[in-house]
Amino acid sequence: MRFFFNIRDKLEIEDGVGREFALTSDAVVFAKHLAADIRCLETTVRPALAIEVVAENDGQVHREVVFD
């Protein structure tokens, strides 16, 4: 199944390509790793910054906050 990883903050970045994962849980783990990578690169704490995992046919399945 294809999942999209949209970045949500003051500005929104839509993932137009997505990635294939066999399970929703695999996509959630990927989002957690992506959030950790962003946390390492971001110089300021942005409480609103989050990654929304959207399944191709099911809508949003997870929201991973980057700074909690």
N, C-alpha and C positions, 0 to 999 in steps of 0.2 A: 504494500500500500504506500502511496506517496504522501509525505508529510511536508508541510511548509513551516518555516521558522521565522515569524514576523517579529521585528523589533518594535517595541512600543515605548515611547517616551514623549517629550514635547513634539518631536517629529516622528512620524511613523515610517518604517522601512518595510515594504512588502517583499517577501521572498517569492520571486516569480518562477523559480526553478524547482525547488524542493529536493527531497531525497527519499529514496526507497528504503523502507524498513519492513520486516516481516511482522513485527509486533509493535503495538502502541508503546509498550514499556521501553523498547529500544529507542524510539524517538524521544521519549522523556529523558532517558539517560543522555542522549546526544545533546538535548537542550541544557541539561545540567552542566555538561562539559563546555558547551558554548558560553554559558553564563560565567563559568570560572575563567575562561579565556578573556572575556570582555572585562571582568573584574581586574585581571592582571594588567590590562592595557589602559584602562580608564584612569585618568588622573584625579578626578573628583567624584565623590559619592553622589549618585543620582538616584534617589529613592523611587522615582517613577519608572526607572528603566527595567524592562521586563521582556522576556521572550515568550511569545504565544505559539504554541504548537497546534497547527491546524491540520486535521486529516482531510484528504482529498474529498471525501464524500460525507464526512461526519461533522465538520465544523471544528471549533476549538476543543481540544482534548486535554490541554494542560497550559498553565501559565507559570513560568519560572522567573521569579524576581531575581535580578542580578545582585542588588545590594539589599540584604535583609537586616 
